[in-house]
């Protein structure tokens, strides 16, 4: 059984990004810059934003934080995004999700300039992905594919079963893996799927992305399968000083003896998500710079 380490893969990604960033700054005289909009004070969202800022600083990117009160109106938030669209010093825009319930996240996402859509959530980005055109891809699916590539895990002619149909992971990941060049046969399962185990047991590559701790058990996994665990969940653990521990959607201890390869939690896919955000931000800066020089 081989452990697929997101830490190992992200080191290789960051090494490439460091070199490309240094070259970009030398060529254009400014740094790729990410603007992050955080609405309210949700602790998990604050933690994600801090991690993104840390990654920007380590790479030499510019980073702009916009922390706005939870009471912000839809119009005010949309106007903030529009200002960032017009700001030539900003190359990537990320509005931290989820938003408070009174805000329409779809309208906010659709307001982001597709050329700065480093989260890969804009309908134009999603549509291009589906038909196989170059575009920004949602960071977690992109991270999964980067891990498969790094460890030379073949997807062509393999049956990939994805548990979870979210717009952030399940759907874009399915679209990525079925493209020509990836050539996987993809089945997407969800909460209304009947007899789930009958499908997961046919998976050469099983990807769990439903946000339910320890959901995937040994009886659901084919012997020798590759298991990718996208989930990050907190469960109570009195033995831990924090009172909780992080687990994935997969019962790692039970499933790992039956796998050919598996991602850990933490230290797996989650590490890759921010690395891919940095990659998308640099790509956005490079594309905008090339556009300006035409």
N, C-alpha and C positions, 0 to 999 in steps of 0.2 A: 504493500500500500504506500502510495506516494502522497506526501502533503504538498498541496499547491499553495505556496506562500505569497500572499499579496505584498508582503514586505519585500521579498526578494524581487518580484516583478517591478514594483514601484521604484526600487533603486535604479533599475535599468532605465525605466521611463524618465526618472528625474535626471539621470546622467545625460541622456539625449537632450532633454529640455534645457539643462544648464548650458550646453554647448550652443544650441540654437538660439537661446535668449541672448547670450553674449554676442553672437554674430548679428542678431537683429539690432541690438543697442548700438553696436559699432557702425552698422550700416545706416541706421535712420536717426540716431542721436536721441532716442527716447525709449522708454520701456513699455512693453505690453501692459495694459492696465485693466483691472477688473473692478467693476462697481457692484457692490452687494447691497441690496435693500432688505432691511430687517424690520418687520412690522411687529411691534409689541416686544415682550420680554420673556417669551417661552424659553425655558432653560435648555432644552434640546437644540432649538434653533440657534440660540446664542453660542452653544458649544460648536455646532457646525460652522458658524461664521468665524469663530476664532481659529478653527483648524484651517479654513480657507485662507484667512489672512496670514497665518504662519507660513503656509506653503508659498504664498505670493512673496513674502519677505525673503524666504530662503532662495527663491529663484531670481530675485532681483526685479520682480514685477512691481508695477504701481498698484495700489489698492485703495479704493475709496469706499468708506462705510457710510451708509445712510440709515440711521436708526430712527424710525418714526413711531409715534405713539399708536397704540392699538385702536384709538378713536379716529384715525385718519379716514377721510371719506374716499369713496371710489374715485371721484374726480381728482382729488389731490394726489392719490397714488398714481393714477394714469398720467397726470401731468408731470410728475417726477420722472416717470419712465420716459416720457416724450423728451424731457430736457436731457436725459442721459443719451437718448438716441442722437440728439443734435450735438452732443459734446464730442468733438473730434479727439480729445485726449482719452476718451473711454473706448475700449475695444471690445469688452465683454460685459454683458449685463446679466445679473442673476438676482431674481426676487425670491427670497427664501420662503419655501412652502413648509407647512400649510399656512394659509392666511386666515385671519379671523373670519367668522361665519358671515359677517355682514358685507364682506368684500367678494367680488366676482373674480376668481382666480383666472378663469378662461379669458376674460377681457384684458386682464393685466398681461397675461402671457402673449396674447395676440397683439398687444401694443408694442412689445419689444421688437426692435429692428431685427429681422432675420439674420442680417450680417453680424449682429452682436449677440445672437441667441446661443450662448455657450452652454446652456443647460440642455439644448436640443428639444425643447418642449413646444416651440411654435408650430402651428399647423403646417406651415410651409416646410419646415425642417422634417416633420414627421412624414409628410407626403412625399418629399424627395427620397427619404430613406426607403419608403415602401416600394417605390418604383426603381430603386437602385441608382439614384443620382448622388453625386458627392454633396454632403451636407454635414451639419453638426448633429452628432448622435448623443442621445441621453447618456450621461456619464457612467452610470452603473452598468448598463448593457455593454458599453464600450470597454469598461474595465474587465468584464467577464471574458469578452473576446480576446482582449490583450493577454489575459492569463492563459487561455487555451492556446494562443499562438506561442507564447513564451515557452510553454511546456510541450509544444509540438503535439498537441492532442488533436487528432484528425476529426473533422466534422463531416467531411464528404461521405455521403451514403449512410451516415449514422442516424439513428433515431434519437432525437432530442425531445425530452418531455419537460415542459416548463409548468410548474405549479404556481399560478398567479397570472392575472391578466391586466395588471395595472398599466396605465399610460407611461409610467416612469420606468418600469422594468420589463414586465412580461411581454407586452405588445411590441415594443421596439426591439427587444432581444430576439423574438421570433422572426421579425422582419430582417434583422441582420443575418441570422443563421440560415435563412432560406435563400439568400441571394446567391447568384452565380458566383462561384469562387469559394463559397462556404458549403453550399450544396447539401445541407442537412435536411432531413425530413422531420418537420417540427409538429408536435402536438402540444396545444396549450390547454391546460386544465384549470378549473376554478371551483368555486364553492358549489356550483350546481352540477358538476361532473358526476356522473353515475359510476359506481364501482371504480374509484380512483386507482386502487392498487393494481387492477388488471392492466392499466395503462402504464403506471410507473414501473412495473416489473418488465416491461418491454424496452425500457430506455437504456440506450448505450451511454447517454449523458443525461443525467437527471438534475434539473435546476430548480431549487426551492426558493420561492420568492412570494410568500403569502403573508408573512408577518405573524406566524403562529409558532410559539416556542416549542422546539423538539417534536414537531408534527410528523416528520418523516422518520419512520421506524425501520428496523432491519427487514421486516416482512414486506416492505414496499420497494425494496431495492434489489435489482438483479445482481447476481454474483459477478464481480469484475467491472461493474459500471463506474463511470466517472461521476462524482457528485459535487455540484457547485451549490454552496449554501449562501444565499444573498441576505438572509434574515439576520437582524441584530435585535435581540429582545432582552429586556431586563427581567430576571426572575428573583424572587426573594431567596436569600441565602444567609441565615444567621451566623454561619461560620466565617463569612467574609466580613472584614472590618467595615465595608461600605453598607452591609446589610443586603446586598444583592450581587448577582454576577451576570455577565453577558453570555447569552447562548444564541445559537442560530435557530433556523427552522428545522434543522436536522438533528436527530439524536446522534451526535458525533461518536460518543463512546460505543454505542450499539452498532452503528452503521459502518464505521471505519474499517473493521476487520473484513468486511465483505466487498470493499471497494478496490479498484485499481488505483484510484486517486480521489482526493477529497480536499476541500478548502476548510480551514479552521475558522472559528469565530471566538474571539476577535483575531485579526491578523490575516484575514482572507480578502474577500471582495470589497469590504468596507474601505480598506486602505487604498484600493484602486480608484474609488470614485473621485476623490479629490485630485489624484494624479491625472485622471482623464479631464477633469475640469481645467486644470492648468494647461494640459495639451490643447484643449479646445480654445482657451483664451489666447495662447500663442498663435494658433492657427488663424484666429479671427484678426489678430494684429497684423500678421503677415499678409492676409488677403486684403485687408483695408489699406495697408501700405502700398501694395501692388496696384490697387485700384486708384489710389491718389497719384501714382507716378505715371499712369497712362496718359 
